[in-house]
Amino acid sequence: MTTVRRAGVLDAEVLGRLLWDFNTEFDTETDDADVLAARFARLLDLPEIFAVLAEGDTGDPVGFALVSLRPAIWFDGPVAQLEELYVVPALRSHGIGTEVLDLCRSLAREQGSPEMHIGVDEVDVDTRRFYERHGFVNVEEGVDYRMLYYVGPTSDAEPPA
C-alpha cells in the first residue's frame, strides 16, 4: 500500500534525490541531489510552495510532486503550477501518480486555487494522456504555433546556458 502525504522540510533530502532520479532518467541536465535537497529545504519553508511525497509499503520513496502558488489577475485565489510530478519507473501505471495528483489538487484548493497549470512536452504522449485522463485540457489545441519560453538573467550577467 502506498502512503501519499504532504512533504515537509525534513523530507528535502528524499525529494532532492527523487528529482535527481527524474532528471537523469530523461537525460536532463541537473544539479547534484544534495544541491536539489538544499533548495527543497529552502522552498518548503515558503507558504506558496508545497510538495507531496509518495512512500511504498516499507516507507521507501516512490514518487513526489512540487507545486507553486502564484497570484493571478484573472480570478481570485492563486494559480497552482504543478512544477514536477514523478513516480519511479517500476511503479508507474499503478495509480500512484493519480494519488499524488489528487492530493496536490486538494492542497491547492485548500489554498484557494481555482485551477492548476501544467507544462507538458508535446512529444510526451503518455504524460499528456495521464493529465487528460484527469480532466486537464490542452489550451493551445488547434493553433498553428508553439509557445516559446525565453530565459534570461535578472542582471547584466551572462545568460543561462
N, C-alpha and C positions, 0 to 999 in steps of 0.2 A: 504494500500500500504506500502511496506517495503522500507526503505531507507538503502542503503549499502554504507559505506564511509570508508576512511582511518581513523583510530583512532589516537588520539594524547595523549600526556601525561595527559591532563585533563580528559581523559576517563579511566584512570588507575583504579579508584575505581570500575567502572562498569565492566571492564574487569576482575578484581580480583574476583568479585562476580560471574560472569559467569563461570570462570574457576573453582571456588569452587563448583558451582552447577554441573558442568560437572563431576568433580571428585567424588563428593558424590553420584551422580546418579548411577555411576558404582562401588560404594564401593571401590574407590581408596583412599589410604591414602593421605591426603593433608594438607597443612598449612591452617591457617585461611584466610578468604577472605582479611583482611586488610594487612596481610603479602604478599599475592599474589599481591595486589594492589601496594604496595611499590616496588615490583620487576618490575611490569609492568611500573611504573613511571620511574624507572632507565633504563630499557631496551629500552623503546620507545624514549629515548634521543639518542640512538645509531643509526648511519646511516645504519648499517647492519641488523636492526630489524624493522619490521613493523607489525601492527595489522590492522584488518578490523573489523568494528562493524556494525551489522545489527540492525535497530530500526523499531519498528512497527508504526502503524498509529499515536499513541499518544506519540511517542518518547521513548517508553519503549524498553529496550534492549532485543533482541530476538535471537541473535547469534553473534559469533565472530570467528576470526581465527588469529593465530600468525605465522609469517614466519621469519626465519632467513636466511641470505645470507652468504655463506662462499666461500672463494677462492677454485678453483678446478684446479688440474693439467691436467685434461683430456680435457678441452676445455677453450676457452676464456670466461670470464664472470663468475660470481659466480653461485653456485648451490643454488637454493631456497629450503629450507627444511620447509615443512608445519608441524609445531610443534603441532598445535592444530586446530581443526575446530569443532565448537559446535553450534547446534541450539536447542532451548528449545523444550522439548518433544511434547508439544501440537501443535507446528507449523512445525514439520517435514513433509516431503513429500509435501510441498507447494512451492518448488523452492527457498527457502531462502538459503539453503546450496549451491546450484548452483550459485546464485548471489554472495555469499561470495567467493566461489572458483574462479569465473570468475574475480572478482576484484583482488584477490591475484595473479592470473596468469598475469593479466595486469600490476600490480605494479612490479612484478618480472621481466617481460620483459623490462619495463622501466629502470630497474637497470642492464640490460644486461644479465640476467639469461636465458640460453637456455633450462633449464629443471627444473622440480620441483620433489623433492623426498618426499615420504610419507611412514611412517611405519604404517602398519595395522595388528592387531592381526589376525592370520589365522582363528580363530573361529568366527570373526566378519563379518559374511556373508553379512549383509545389508550394512555395510560401504564399504566392498570390492566391492560390486555391484555398489554402488554410484560412486566410483572412476573409476571403469572400464567403466561405462556409459559415463564418461567424458574423456575417452581416455587414462587413466593410465593403465599400464600393470604390472603384477607381474613378476619381472625379475628373480625370483627364481623358476618359474613354472617348473615342471618336474624333479627337483632334489630330491634326497632321504635324504636330511638333512635340518635342520632348522638353520638359523644363530643364534648364541648365542651372546648376548651382555653382556659384563662384565663391572662392575662399580667398581672403586677403588679410593682411596684417592690420592691426589696430594702431600701428606706429609706422615709422619710416624704415622699419627693419626689412630684411629680405622676406619675400613672400614664401608661404609654406611650399614645400616640395611636393 
